[in-house]
């Protein structure tokens, strides 16, 4: 039986090891001399990056009310719902501000990654 388990680990083994690693990482008890920990650390960093990107996308796509805009946001895209025309780009402080937009979203600036250069 031991030999069988040694050759065929539990399907949850990977998940259990990952959870154990994450707990050790929180407690600062992890051993970086172990190549497995290096791999798990890399996966944890990738997961954190994906989650951060997902949140950024969600924030950039969620319309916010006019009252939530402040000078610190600068130029943004202004919308009137239902959407029947392209957004106005600018601020309520602009001389040509149409004054009927009710919501805004930040302007998403693309980032050129190293592999794309």
N, C-alpha and C positions, 0 to 999 in steps of 0.2 A: 504494500500500500504506500509506504514512504517513497519508494522508487517511482511509483505512478504519479504521486503528487509532485515529486521533484521534476519529472519530465513534463507534466501537464498542470501548470499552476492554475489556481482559481481564476475564472474570468474577471473577478473583481480585484485581482492582485495589483494590476496597474493602477486602478483607482485608489486602492488602499495605500499603495506606496506614494502616490501623488498627495493624498491627504496627509499622510505622515510627514512628507517633506514640507508641505505648506505649514504644518504646525511647527516643525522644527525651525523653519524660516522665520516664523513670527517670534519664536523664542530665542532666536540667534544661536541655535545649537547645531547648525548644519556644517558638515565637513566637506569643504570644496576639493579635497584631495580625491574624493570619490567621483569618478567620471559620471556615474549615474546622477549624482546631485547636480553636476554641471549641466547635464541635459535637461533635468527637471527645472533648473533655474532659468534656462533659456526658454523653455516652454511657458513658464510662469510669466516671464517678461513679455513674450509674444502675446499671451492671453491678456495681460494688462494693456498692451498697446492696442489690441483689437477692441477691447472694452472702451478705452479712452476715445478711439476713433468713432465707435458706435455712438457714444454720448455726444461727441461734437456734431455728428451728422444729425442726430435727433434735435439738438439745440438749434442748429442752423435751419432746420425744416419746420420748426414749431413757431407759428405766428404769435407775436406778443402784442399786447394792447399799446395804444399810443401813449398812455400814461406811464408805461414802463420805460420809455425811451428817455435818455439823458444825453447831454453834450459829449460825455465820454465815449459813447457808441459811434459818434461821427455819422458818416453817410451809411445808410441802410436801404433796403428795399421796402417800399411802402405799398400796402395792398388795401383794396376795398373789396369787401365780400358782398355778394358772390363775385368771383373773379371774372371780369368781363373785358379787362384791358391789361396791358403789360404793367408791371409795377413802376412806381416813381422811384428814382434813385436820388437820394439826397437827405436833407434834414428839414424839420419844420421851420428852421430859421432861415431857409432859402427864400429869396425874393419871389421866386416863381412857385412856391409851395402851393399845391392845389387845394389844400385844407378840407378834403373830404375822405382822406385815407384813415382807416381805423386801426390797422395792424401793421407790424413790421417784422422783417427777418433780417439777420445780419448778412452781409455780403461774404460769401465763402471765397477765400483767396486760394487758388490752387498751389500746391507745393510740388516742385519738380524733384523727384527722387533721384538718387545717384544712378540707378540702373536705367533711367530714362534719358540721361544726359549723353 
